[in-house]
Structure formats: structure tokens, C-alpha cells
Amino acid sequence: MNKPIDKLTEKEEETMLLLWEHGPCSVKELLEYFSEPRPHINTLSTFVRLLEQKGFVGHKQGRNGGYNYFAIQPKSEYRSSALSKVMKRYFGSAFSMVSNLVEEEQLDADQLRTLLDMVEKKKES
């Protein structure tokens, strides 16, 4: 990941999650995927345009004459960047973050063993 990824607002992130899940769609179609209370269509249109300016979203001409919007930024890249920022800001290191998850009983021994297996397999490859 060479370019730092812009931070998204909560609503922009929600919009991106729906675009990643449902693929290219118009603003009107995208609106249907939001849970209640849904944003106003003009508000959602603004979110989409801002996401396009930030380089997260692209558009192409749709069949009905409008535009279909789609995610340009891969979800995996955004997730990795967001996790890295949270880890650095709140925990300082991956070890500290995992330790906190163990202390908060969010991660059990079996899950830790699975993580250790993943680390070992990664070393071997």
C-alpha cells in the first residue's frame, strides 16, 4: 500500500460497505440497501460524489441514462489501513491489541492457537 487511504466519515463508510457488497448501482438503488432511517437521496448523492472525489468510487453510464457507481478502492486495502490506524492510535502494537482482546475475553485459547498456526504457516511460505 503506497498511497495513504483517506479517512471516511461513518456515513461514507456505510455507503462504501454497501457498494462493496452490492456492486455497481445507481444512487436510487443504493438507497434501497440502507437500513432505516435512510438518508435523503440528495444526501446520499453527496456522499457518493465525495467518495468519488476521494478516489473510492467511480461511475459509468447506466442503461437508464443515469450513472451506476462502483467501488474503486478494494475493501481489503481499506480494512488493512483502517485496522493499522486503530492499532497504532489505541494500542501501539499488534501485540498490545491482541493482549487487550484476550483481557476483554474477546479472544479465546482456541482462537489464539488458530492465529499461531496462521503465523507459523506464513513463516513457512
Disulfide bonds with the S-S distance in Angstrom:
none
